[in-house]
């Protein structure tokens, strides 16, 4: 039997079964190698205090503080004893509580003036923050000891911990792990960075980085270790993505060049405006990709309302001109219908190929969704397989086995983050050869995210808004503190309607009895009311502040024909106020709609709010977006809304959004998971490292695609891309 290197030994062997079991179940750590890569979250100095003023509720924390006061209280007519200890760190105070016999024991230890590390879950009692029965370790040893050792200067690693395993237990375990690895000469540890790269960038070797991160002598040690470990993560990830891109360039595809005098030229001749410089530049990039005999893999991202749909449509027309078919995949039926409506309107008689009154260069544009009637669906499927339809717009229904194409040349995926990669993959397999792929994101994403989450795609950015777009004024409406602001909001909606304009009112919930209130966000109080619902708000508005206006509702659970009917009437100006869920978030284009009121705005993410706001101000009249919230002024939710109101720059907001969400496992499916394959690297702060790693990775893969000369890098790559992630990347 093969010997297992020390690095891959199960933790049970080194730490014992009980500790190993807790580490596996609660921290997903199984081997010595896993444990060595469980890095400290931060470092406490014995002279430094954690800020008690910034403690997150309901999370496990470790604080370094001093006992200010300790008092014993009796309750239950003297039968019960409770010890209340107040600790302080200069920035704030909090209470520790102990009950029963433990109270007497801890009273002897926790004397005023003593300092310690205290760990537990932050709770609230009588409006004060508290830790109930925390674990603790007193720090100030006897003064004689303290003089022997520069006690206050020692850097104490504080690890991401859990209720079952405190930070200092993890620290002791890591001490054993480091000693074991040192004793075996770091048996099994491979260094993924090629020596030339490591030396060229002045990075320390891997054993040294692991020593310094867990047992730093100075702050310089921590910085050197972090620099090195960030490079490992960025580089191995970028090599994985570079190999993906390289493999894609090896796939065959049919080159699709638009024929002159065809459908695209006829369409361009009809356009009532000229393309922006940005649209022309991005179109040139896309057309150059389409003309090659390898599949395009391009991400088209940009500001809300920057005309991405037009750019995508022109690419689709070019492919139809070249004898192929183009499919656009939308995440919801409302959006698919909306795209179908706007594309057929933009194309006019060019969308009626083969029909009476259709143009001779025209093609047929069909819609395919899950809830279509049998006859309509059969006709759409027939049009696709015969090639009669050059363009199809649909939802997941396009992916089903029954759907066959005559010659699928281009797939446009709208709103990437709503689609599993499997769906993208299933549609790609419909072509005789891999079709070209264009992915559009609804809101801008930071460059670092484009280089990681979408790192297997080339990126085109549209950052110019078309001429004639109006500015949108955004304001936060604090309904709780200032109810008259909300009353004024409804007056503003009425004023817009009286000028002949229209408005949206967005709610987080439908309220038709079928939808349970969404799960609580961390900021919710136990007694917080459920989110506001479309049905209730529409009824209140029609009977109250908006009485006399034509108010209609729109949500995802309506019948498709009813949804289509409401959207058509709203677009035609027959409805004044549309009360809707986020089904209107993307692709809905009604230039006459000038006002939007978002109820319970704190329950939406930053990008989502920006996306919703992009539905107004699409015509010549200025737009207005009101963000209604009951959150107190000092809350993080209010700060988030303030950020949205303060800027229309989607790139800036996407950075704020990313800072507030967890990074998510960049390679895994969860876009916002708790555990990330990036333990040291943060996508938002380490842009320079990611960009440099991407360049190095591209150069290495171009020279040696199979990494034959870099076995250690190959090993690290295999470890990163376990089966599940490998297949995820494959399908990317």
Residue pairs with C-beta under 8 A, 6 or more apart in sequence:
5 187
5 188
6 32
6 180
6 181
6 184
6 186
6 187
6 188
7 31
7 32
7 33
7 36
7 181
7 186
7 187
7 188
7 189
8 31
8 32
8 33
8 188
9 31
9 32
10 20
10 30
10 31
11 19
11 20
11 23
11 24
11 29
11 30
11 31
11 32
11 34
11 35
11 173
12 20
12 21
14 32
14 176
14 177
14 180
15 23
15 173
15 176
15 177
19 165
19 169
19 173
22 162
22 164
22 165
23 29
23 30
23 35
23 165
23 173
24 30
26 162
26 163
26 164
26 165
27 38
27 160
27 162
27 165
28 34
28 675
29 35
29 38
32 177
32 180
32 181
33 188
33 189
35 173
35 174
35 177
36 174
36 177
36 178
36 181
36 210
36 214
37 679
38 159
38 160
38 170
38 174
38 679
39 159
39 213
39 214
39 229
39 679
39 680
40 157
40 158
40 159
40 213
40 214
41 158
41 159
41 160
42 158
43 155
43 156
43 157
43 158
43 216
43 222
44 50
44 62
44 64
44 117
44 155
44 156
44 158
45 152
45 153
45 154
45 155
45 156
46 64
46 115
46 139
46 140
46 151
46 152
46 153
46 154
46 156
47 152
47 153
48 64
49 63
49 64
49 65
49 66
49 89
49 90
49 91
50 61
50 62
50 63
50 64
50 65
50 89
51 89
51 91
51 92
52 63
52 65
52 87
52 88
52 89
52 91
52 92
52 93
52 94
52 129
53 91
53 92
54 91
55 61
55 63
55 92
55 94
55 122
55 129
56 122
56 522
57 122
57 123
57 124
57 129
57 522
58 121
58 122
58 123
58 522
59 121
59 122
60 119
60 120
60 121
60 161
60 162
60 163
61 119
61 120
61 121
61 122
62 117
62 118
62 119
62 158
62 161
62 166
62 167
63 87
63 89
63 94
63 117
63 118
63 119
64 89
64 115
64 116
64 117
64 118
64 139
64 156
65 87
65 88
65 89
65 94
65 115
65 116
65 118
66 87
66 88
66 89
66 113
66 114
66 115
67 85
67 86
67 87
67 110
67 111
67 112
67 113
67 114
67 115
67 116
68 86
68 87
68 88
68 93
68 112
69 85
69 86
69 112
70 83
70 84
70 85
70 86
70 107
70 110
70 111
70 112
71 83
71 84
72 81
72 82
72 83
72 84
72 103
72 107
73 81
73 82
73 83
73 84
74 80
74 81
74 82
75 81
75 82
80 99
80 100
81 99
81 100
81 103
81 104
82 97
82 98
82 99
82 103
83 97
83 98
83 99
83 102
83 103
83 104
83 106
83 107
83 110
84 95
84 96
84 97
85 95
85 96
85 97
85 98
85 106
85 110
86 93
86 94
86 95
86 96
87 93
87 94
87 95
87 96
87 118
92 129
94 122
94 128
94 129
94 130
94 131
95 125
95 128
95 129
95 130
95 131
96 110
96 118
96 120
96 130
96 131
96 132
96 134
96 136
97 125
97 130
97 131
97 132
97 133
98 106
98 133
99 133
102 133
109 138
110 116
110 136
114 138
114 140
115 138
115 139
115 140
116 136
116 137
116 138
116 139
117 136
117 137
117 139
117 156
117 158
117 167
117 168
118 131
118 134
118 135
118 136
119 131
119 134
119 135
119 136
119 161
119 166
119 167
120 131
120 132
120 133
120 134
120 135
121 131
121 132
121 163
122 129
122 130
122 131
123 129
123 130
123 131
123 132
124 130
135 166
137 168
139 151
140 146
140 151
141 151
145 151
155 216
155 217
155 218
155 219
155 222
156 171
157 167
157 171
157 174
157 214
157 215
157 216
158 167
159 167
159 170
159 171
159 174
161 167
161 170
174 214
175 214
175 215
178 210
178 211
178 214
178 215
181 187
181 189
181 207
181 210
186 206
186 207
189 206
189 207
190 712
190 715
190 716
191 198
191 205
191 206
191 712
192 232
192 235
192 236
192 712
192 713
192 715
192 716
192 717
193 203
193 206
193 231
193 232
193 235
193 713
194 700
194 710
194 713
197 235
197 696
198 205
201 231
201 692
203 209
203 227
203 228
203 231
204 212
204 224
204 225
204 228
206 228
206 232
208 225
208 228
209 224
209 225
209 228
209 229
210 225
211 225
212 221
212 222
212 224
212 225
213 222
213 225
213 226
213 229
216 222
216 225
226 680
229 679
229 680
230 680
230 681
230 686
230 689
231 689
231 693
232 680
232 716
233 677
233 678
233 679
233 680
233 681
234 681
234 686
234 689
234 690
234 692
234 693
235 693
235 696
235 697
236 713
236 716
236 717
236 720
237 452
237 455
237 666
237 667
237 677
237 678
237 693
237 720
238 451
238 455
238 690
238 693
238 694
238 696
238 697
238 698
239 697
239 700
239 701
239 707
239 713
239 717
240 667
240 717
240 720
240 721
240 729
241 452
241 455
241 456
241 694
241 697
241 729
242 694
242 697
242 698
242 700
242 701
243 701
243 705
243 717
244 455
244 456
244 729
244 730
244 732
245 297
245 456
245 458
245 698
246 701
246 702
246 705
248 294
248 295
248 297
248 456
249 294
250 294
251 294
251 295
251 433
251 434
252 293
252 294
252 433
252 434
253 292
253 293
253 294
253 295
253 296
253 433
253 434
253 435
253 436
254 293
254 324
254 407
254 409
254 433
255 290
255 291
255 292
255 293
255 322
256 290
256 291
256 318
256 319
256 322
256 323
256 324
256 409
256 410
256 436
257 287
257 290
257 291
257 318
257 322
258 264
258 265
258 287
258 317
258 318
258 321
258 322
259 321
259 322
262 321
262 361
263 317
263 320
263 321
263 350
263 361
263 362
263 363
263 390
264 314
264 317
264 318
264 321
266 350
266 359
266 361
267 313
267 314
267 317
267 346
267 347
267 350
268 314
270 348
270 350
273 466
273 467
273 468
275 283
275 307
275 310
276 306
276 307
276 462
276 464
276 465
276 466
276 467
277 464
278 302
278 306
278 461
278 462
278 463
278 464
279 307
279 310
279 311
279 462
279 464
282 300
282 311
282 460
282 461
282 462
283 311
283 314
283 315
285 298
285 458
285 460
286 296
286 298
286 300
286 311
286 315
286 438
286 460
287 315
287 318
289 296
289 298
289 436
289 458
290 296
290 315
290 318
290 319
290 322
290 410
290 436
295 433
295 434
295 435
295 436
295 437
296 410
296 436
296 437
296 438
296 458
297 437
297 456
297 457
297 458
298 437
298 438
298 439
298 457
298 458
298 459
298 460
299 416
299 439
299 440
299 441
299 450
299 454
299 457
299 458
299 459
299 460
300 308
300 311
300 312
300 438
300 439
300 440
300 441
300 460
300 462
301 308
301 440
301 441
301 444
301 445
301 450
301 459
301 460
301 461
301 462
302 308
302 444
302 461
302 462
302 463
303 444
303 462
303 463
303 464
303 465
303 650
303 651
304 442
304 443
304 610
304 611
304 613
304 614
304 650
305 465
305 466
305 469
305 614
305 617
305 618
306 462
306 463
306 464
306 465
306 466
307 462
307 466
308 440
308 462
309 339
309 342
309 343
309 440
309 587
310 346
311 462
312 328
312 412
312 414
312 438
312 440
313 343
313 346
313 347
315 326
315 410
315 412
315 438
316 326
316 328
316 390
316 391
316 410
316 412
317 326
317 391
319 325
319 326
319 409
319 410
319 436
320 326
320 363
320 390
320 391
322 409
323 407
323 409
324 407
324 408
324 409
324 410
324 435
325 384
325 387
325 389
325 390
325 391
325 392
325 405
325 406
325 407
325 408
325 409
325 410
326 390
326 391
326 392
326 408
326 409
326 410
326 411
326 412
327 391
327 392
327 393
327 394
327 398
327 405
327 408
327 410
327 411
327 412
327 427
327 430
327 435
328 339
328 343
328 391
328 392
328 393
328 394
328 411
328 412
328 413
328 414
329 394
329 395
329 396
329 398
329 399
329 411
329 412
329 413
329 414
329 419
329 423
329 424
329 427
330 336
330 339
330 393
330 394
330 395
330 414
330 415
330 587
331 395
331 414
331 415
331 418
331 419
331 586
332 395
332 418
332 556
332 583
333 369
333 370
333 371
333 395
333 556
333 560
333 563
334 554
334 556
334 563
334 567
334 583
334 584
334 588
335 414
335 415
335 583
335 586
335 587
336 367
336 369
336 393
336 394
336 395
337 367
337 369
337 560
337 563
337 564
337 567
338 567
338 587
338 588
338 589
339 393
339 414
339 587
340 365
340 367
340 393
341 567
341 568
341 571
342 587
342 589
343 351
343 365
343 391
343 393
344 351
344 365
347 362
347 365
348 359
349 357
349 358
349 359
349 362
350 358
350 359
350 361
350 362
350 363
351 358
351 362
351 363
351 364
351 365
351 391
352 358
352 359
352 362
352 364
353 359
353 361
353 362
353 363
353 364
353 388
353 390
354 362
354 364
354 388
355 364
363 389
363 390
363 391
364 383
364 388
364 389
364 390
364 391
365 389
365 390
365 391
365 392
365 393
366 379
366 380
366 383
366 384
366 389
366 391
366 392
366 393
367 380
367 392
367 393
367 394
368 377
368 380
368 381
368 384
368 392
368 393
368 394
368 395
368 397
368 398
368 403
369 394
369 395
369 397
369 560
370 395
370 396
370 397
371 559
371 560
372 380
372 397
372 560
380 389
380 392
381 402
381 403
381 404
382 388
383 389
383 392
384 392
384 403
384 404
384 405
384 406
385 404
385 405
385 406
386 406
387 406
387 407
392 398
396 423
397 403
398 427
399 423
399 426
399 427
403 430
404 430
405 430
405 431
407 431
407 432
408 430
408 431
408 432
408 435
409 431
409 435
409 436
410 435
410 436
410 437
410 438
411 424
411 427
411 428
411 435
411 436
411 437
411 438
412 438
412 439
412 440
413 419
413 424
413 427
413 437
413 438
413 439
413 440
414 440
414 442
414 586
414 587
415 440
415 441
415 442
415 586
416 439
416 440
416 441
416 454
417 441
417 671
420 669
421 669
421 728
421 731
421 732
422 731
424 437
424 439
424 731
424 732
425 730
425 731
427 435
428 434
428 435
428 437
439 454
439 457
442 585
442 586
442 607
442 611
443 607
443 610
443 611
443 650
443 653
443 654
444 461
444 463
444 650
444 651
444 653
444 654
445 453
445 454
445 654
446 651
446 654
446 655
446 658
446 683
446 684
446 687
447 687
447 691
448 683
448 684
448 686
448 687
448 690
448 691
449 654
449 658
449 683
450 457
450 459
451 690
451 691
451 694
452 666
452 683
452 690
453 664
453 666
453 671
455 694
456 729
456 732
457 732
463 651
468 619
468 620
469 617
469 618
470 617
470 618
470 619
470 620
470 621
470 622
470 623
471 617
471 622
471 623
471 648
472 613
472 616
472 617
472 622
472 623
472 624
472 625
472 648
473 622
473 623
473 624
473 625
474 613
474 624
474 625
474 626
474 627
474 644
474 645
474 646
474 648
475 625
475 626
475 627
475 645
476 601
476 627
476 629
476 638
476 641
476 642
476 645
477 485
477 486
477 489
477 597
477 626
477 627
477 628
477 629
478 485
478 629
478 630
478 633
478 638
479 485
479 486
479 628
479 629
479 630
480 629
480 630
480 631
480 632
481 632
481 633
486 628
487 545
489 597
489 626
489 628
490 541
490 545
490 546
490 597
491 545
492 595
492 624
492 626
493 503
493 505
493 545
493 546
493 577
493 595
493 597
494 545
494 546
494 549
496 502
496 503
496 594
496 595
496 624
497 503
497 546
497 549
497 576
497 577
499 621
500 573
500 592
501 592
501 593
501 594
501 595
501 621
502 570
502 573
502 575
502 576
502 577
502 578
502 590
502 592
502 593
502 594
502 595
503 576
503 577
503 578
503 593
503 594
503 595
503 596
503 597
504 577
504 578
504 579
504 580
504 584
504 593
504 595
504 596
504 597
504 612
504 615
504 616
505 537
505 538
505 541
505 577
505 578
505 579
505 580
505 596
505 597
505 598
505 599
506 580
506 581
506 582
506 584
506 596
506 597
506 598
506 599
506 612
507 531
507 532
507 533
507 534
507 537
507 579
507 580
507 581
507 599
507 600
508 518
508 531
508 532
508 533
508 581
508 582
508 599
508 600
508 603
508 604
509 515
509 517
509 518
509 530
509 531
509 532
509 533
509 534
509 581
510 533
510 534
510 535
510 555
510 556
510 557
510 581
511 533
511 534
511 535
511 536
512 535
512 555
512 557
514 557
515 533
515 557
517 530
517 531
518 531
518 603
520 528
521 603
523 602
523 631
523 635
523 636
523 637
531 600
531 603
532 599
532 600
534 553
534 554
534 555
534 579
534 580
534 581
535 553
537 579
537 599
538 551
538 552
538 553
538 579
541 551
541 577
541 579
542 549
542 551
546 576
546 577
549 576
549 577
550 574
550 575
550 576
550 577
551 575
551 576
551 577
551 579
552 566
552 569
552 570
552 575
552 577
552 578
552 579
553 566
553 578
553 579
553 580
554 563
554 566
554 567
554 570
554 578
554 579
554 580
554 581
554 583
554 584
555 580
555 581
555 583
556 581
556 583
558 566
563 583
566 575
566 578
567 588
569 575
570 578
570 590
570 593
571 590
573 592
578 584
578 593
582 604
582 608
582 612
584 612
584 615
585 608
585 611
585 612
585 615
586 611
588 615
589 618
590 615
590 618
591 618
591 619
591 620
592 619
592 621
593 615
593 616
593 618
594 616
594 617
594 619
594 621
594 622
594 623
594 624
595 616
595 623
595 624
595 625
595 626
596 612
596 613
596 615
596 616
596 623
596 624
596 625
596 626
597 626
597 628
598 604
598 609
598 612
598 625
598 626
598 627
598 628
599 628
600 628
600 629
600 630
601 609
601 627
601 628
601 629
601 641
602 629
602 630
602 631
602 635
602 637
602 638
602 640
602 641
604 612
605 657
605 661
606 640
606 643
606 644
606 653
606 654
606 656
606 657
606 660
607 650
607 653
607 654
607 657
609 627
609 641
609 644
610 644
610 650
610 653
612 625
613 623
613 625
613 644
616 623
616 624
616 625
617 623
627 641
627 644
627 645
629 637
629 638
629 641
631 637
631 638
631 641
632 638
636 660
640 656
640 660
643 653
643 656
644 653
647 653
655 684
658 683
658 684
659 684
661 672
662 672
662 673
662 674
662 676
663 676
663 678
663 682
663 683
663 684
664 670
664 671
664 672
664 673
664 676
665 673
665 675
665 676
665 677
665 678
666 676
666 677
666 678
666 683
667 677
667 720
667 721
667 725
667 728
667 729
668 677
668 724
668 725
668 728
669 728
677 720
677 725
681 689
681 690
683 690
700 707
700 710
700 713
701 707
704 710
707 713
707 714
707 717
721 729
